[in-house]
C-alpha cells in the first residue's frame, strides 16, 4: 500500500456550533490522506490507476460548501463522499483545521482527525 496526501486545501466556510460562527464564517484547512495500491499507476503513468488530487479537492469542496455545526461531522462527510467515489482505497484520513476559532480566544487553530479503514 502507498499513501497519497493532499495537504493544505484552503476553504472559507460557515461551520460552527454557534449561530455567529455560521453567520460570519471562518477559514479552514483540510488535509486528506488516502492509502491505496498505486503500483499500476507507478508502472504505467496512468492517472486512472491512482487517486486524482483534483477529484479529492472537488469532493472536499462540495462538503465544505454545506454548513455544519461540528468539524467532526465535516470530516465524516468528506470521508463518506470520497469513499463513495474512490472505491479502491484501503484507508482515508481527514484532518479539518478551523483557523482562529472565535470561541477559543487567541488560538491559532482547532482541528480534528478522523480515519476510516476499508479493509
C-alpha positions, 0 to 999 in steps of 0.5 A, a space after each residue: 500500500 502507498 499513501 497519497 496526501 493532499 495537504 493544505 486545501 484552503 476553504 472559507 466556510 460557515 461551520 460552527 456550533 454557534 449561530 455567529 460562527 455560521 453567520 460570519 464564517 471562518 477559514 479552514 484547512 483540510 488535509 486528506 490522506 488516502 492509502 491505496 495500491 498505486 503500483 499500476 499507476 507507478 508502472 504505467 503513468 496512468 492517472 486512472 490507476 491512482 487517486 486524482 488530487 483534483 477529484 479529492 479537492 472537488 469532493 472536499 469542496 462540495 462538503 465544505 460548501 454545506 454548513 455544519 455545526 461540528 468539524 467532526 461531522 465535516 470530516 465524516 462527510 468528506 470521508 463518506 463522499 470520497 469513499 463513495 467515489 474512490 472505491 479502491 482505497 484501503 484507508 482515508 484520513 481527514 484532518 479539518 483545521 478551523 483557523 482562529 476559532 472565535 470561541 477559543 480566544 487567541 488560538 491559532 487553530 482547532 482541528 480534528 482527525 478522523 480515519 476510516 479503514 476499508 479493509 
